[in-house]
Amino acid sequence: MVITVEWTETTRAIFVPSDPPRDGVLAVWGDEPGPVPVELVLPAGAGKSFRRTRVDAHVLPLAGAIPRLLAVSDGSPSVRAWSAAVAAGLNLVARGRLRRPSGVDSWRAGPLDTADEDLLRDLAAALPPEAHALPLSGLKRIRLHSPETLVRALWDATADVLGRTPAARVVTDGPAFGAQIQLRVEVRETGDDFAFTGVLAVRSRADPSLVVDAAALWDAPEAVLSRFGEQVEAQLLIGLRRGARAWAPLGRVLDAAPPSELTLDDTEVVELLDGGRDALAAAGVEVLWPRGVFGEPLRAKASVTPSPGSEGGAVFRLTDLLRFRWQLSLGGGTLSEAEVTALAEAKRPLVRLRGQWVRADSHLLARLRRARPAVTGAQALAAALTGELRLDDEELDFAAPPALDRLVHRLRAPAGPVEPDPELQATLRPYQRTGLSWLVRMTELGLGGVLADDMGLGKTIQLIALHLHRRPSGPTLVLCPTSLLGNWEREFARFAPKVPVRRFHGGRRHLDDLAPDEVVLATYGVLRRDRATLSEVDWGLVAADEAQHVKNPLSVTAKELRRIPAAARVALTGTPMENRLTELWSILDWTTPGLLGTLEHFRRTIARPVERDRDARGAERLAATVRPFLLRRRKTDPDIAPELPRKTETDRYVPLTTEQATLYEAVVRENLAVIRESRGVQRRGQVLKLLTELKQICNHPAQYLADSGPVAGRSGKLAAFEELLDVILDEGESVLVFSQYVRLCRLLEARLTERGLPVQLLSGADSVRQREEMVARFQRGDVPVFLLSLKAGGVGLNLTRATHVIHYDRWWNPAVEDQATDRAYRIGQDRPVQVHRLIAEGTLEERIAGVLAEKRGLAERVIGAGEDWITELSDEELTELVRLGKPG
């Protein structure tokens, strides 16, 4: 019976799948009711999302529906959508995309490539609701066939219908019939040479054990050919044409009669290994490799010759120049030097090694042949810690030689316990004993280290214990700021009274008759002036206290420090990095020279990506490198200082006065006008000028204007400061007040003196004796208000009398602020400490406060960013930062 259906604008169609796929039908309904009821789920109105309905449809077998759908030129959206889906299915069949699942008497469309999958999704998305409104049967709840499922079912049905017609012999490859084409790769050796050959064969799908080489196929008995299905020769030729479209070299056999073998050069074998095998498999050609011919892939890592080492000295010397070499492994075994050399000298990408053929790609061969510079011991150590060696801007996987591998294992393992010298007149806390053990190990290895404990955790006593332990390896030189000379002298007298100590400071300084176990105390200023004299001594240990003083690697101090000879080097600092990663480089490059490479290399490959681009992988690699050489403990760490009381931090937002607001807006307006016209260094300088002036205005107009007029009533910060101070003094407490500006400190001193409050001021102009006297007065409780400039009083002072710390203005570096706070919050403090930060609301101080909070977290990941980041902001970003706005 011939069913006639006219495609009109009101004709609707849906494909109804079946098993086997060829029994699927196209249901069509519209103007003329059909004889077959079909249940659908269609969109509904009046507040309901869908409704069940039955349509009276004409049902067309797919064999008859296909030509009708291909002839559609217009019609409803559902008819046009199914027309496009049938056309795509026919294209799959024409390309030979047919497969027959094992044990199933039906064909399927496939395999699908990426383009086919994309087309499937597009066709499914184009189906209107009525074209996929077919519910799944046997379910109580209504669930529909997905659009993709229906399109894929139509494709399978198309393949199953057409795969059984005479057209299949033209449009399908072997898998649509009874034969599978094979390309068997063989290696044929002739003396010292070898060649690769691809042998063509066909395998019977009915009897997989039956395989016949293509050369013998034309002469095979009829009984054999019948087991491959009809016209096996045509199947082979059609399959080869399809295979040649997927991998061009296969086309060379098409001119042979019969097609049999294909001689392959090395490049073609490599192409087969890389992707040609998969492309041929998708085209219906199976590629077979001889068992064991191509084994495990060749793996290459950079390495170096073992460190020489000796029994009595360091097991690994940072200054050694080590020969670069490649370490190649094959199947779990390491190649010998001779094998690596033979591989490097190979003229072809396939080499015979250890009984198997090894592929050495051109990139690897070029790397093996390229000359490499010598590697320093420090570079090799850093590579062993991270697993990567960077040479010539190339990152290479690194395999540490045994001696270096043992050293890395020692560095990563906890240091063995070390008993303090009996002459140490103190009981070390557990974490201090750990610190001593770590310092002993690092100095005995000749590697140096950075003891980066928080201020107040006792870095000084750990260094004293180290000196006692290292006797008689030579005298110790301690370099420190001038303000700490007395502190070091007193600490040695207290904890190691038998150790001779001398100050190399003042007009009569000398190093005559230096004892082997003597300690010499010198300042960084003396280092700059008398480095030649200091260099005449073979120091057993050089310690740099407050090592952030050499954070600028280009400074004279840092350069002179590197020229002092020492068997061991230790840096002491609570802030190994204040602003930039180059500061960390400067300190570590002194304690452990070469570990982080040259300064320029470090800036380009580590610092800039980490600081600017937030390169997480670079930060992790840097942390892995420096972690063994930097011991960092915080007062807040568990079991470090459990007896320390709590610390409370409070941000106090204060309003500007009218005078401050007027000055603020005028300075912003004038400076932004100049900044917009400036470029380069001039622009950065102008931005820093703007920041400084705005900070001063936020503090007090008198500081910015440098006038000597009245102080009271002109600054919101001053008013809040005085209110806070009155409360603190009424409670009988003592307070430290920090500002980065000496002029502001003098202004506050004059104001508090005018009010009759006891106050003292410490700045960089005060001598060592004056500093010590002021510290003693404060600690006795004679003067409860101690004004300090941040640079002069932020380090080296023990001021545990204070229970309050006020930061009148923000030093835009949280590490420096914390360091100043630690003058009061340190070992020996037995009362809670309250930290107050004064912030002018609605100004850039309020906006920067949020950045500082983030920066504290970044510092934990060795990421820094000083004030200079503000100079790189665009004009629009800078305007938003400094504008005077509403609080919050």
Beta strands, then each sheet from edge to edge (+ up, - down):
strand 1: 12-16
strand 2: 25-29
strand 3: 36-43
strand 4: 50-61
strand 5: 98-99
strand 6: 108-109
strand 7: 179-190
strand 8: 193-204
strand 9: 211-213
strand 10: 261-264
strand 11: 285-288
strand 12: 298-304
strand 13: 321-322
strand 14: 324-330
strand 15: 333-334
strand 16: 350-353
strand 17: 356-359
strand 18: 375-376
strand 19: 388-391
strand 20: 394-397
strand 21: 449-451
strand 22: 476-480
strand 23: 501-503
strand 24: 519-523
strand 25: 541-545
strand 26: 569-572
strand 27: 630-631
strand 28: 647-654
strand 29: 735-739
strand 30: 759-762
strand 31: 785-789
strand 32: 804-807
strand 33: 833-840
sheet 1: 1+ 2- 4+ 3-
sheet 2: 5+ 6-
sheet 3: 9+ 8- 7+ 11+
sheet 4: 9+ 8- 10+
sheet 5: 12+ 14- 15+
sheet 6: 13+ 18-
sheet 7: 16+ 17-
sheet 8: 19+ 20-
sheet 9: 23+ 24+ 22+ 25+ 26+ 21+ 27+
sheet 10: 28+ 33+ 32+ 29+ 31+ 30+
end
